[in-house]
């Protein structure tokens, strides 16, 4: 029941036009930490909105060991493909912090958002409705203390003196050529950047 939306929620999604949902929430007892490869998500379990599509692909090993599992690449690819179909996409996990943050962080980097602004966005996840009291400071994000930053695409060596352009190139490379079995084509990445920035 935890993963099934009530009618009021379905109506709300339909009202704001969300018809594709990337649900990154975890299943208790399955794939809890980075040493487990189990899919760490569950779909909403509904298809009541005509034409709606729901997907789940994030694993915690992809979050904590981003060069061992291409799940984040699959997440971003799914978002791009849904946008190309003309769908309006939402993505989330339970708290909107680590898994959601990993996807948001690489998308923002790909779009040329400055590292400091990305870190400030992540700092906002301290205001999670979970009330854990955990503080995620922007400084810790930039030094690799939390989430995907500092362990993943930001460690890819790129010959670019401008730190913001370097971050954008690192995101591009991670999504396009890090995994042999899974990558997003340059055509799709270029389309996505153009679509989002226009």
Buried (B, 14 or more C-beta within 10 A) or exposed (E): EEBEBEEEEBEEBBEEEBBBBBBBBBBEEBBEEBEBBBBBBBBBEBEEBEEBBBBBBBBBBBBBBBBEBBBBBBBBBBBBBBBEEEBBBBBBBBBBBBBBBBBBBBBBBBEBBBBBEBBEBBBEBEEBEEEEEEEBBBEBBBEBEBBBBBBBBBEBEBEEEEEBEBBBBBBBBBBBEBBEEBBBEEEBBEBBBEEEEE
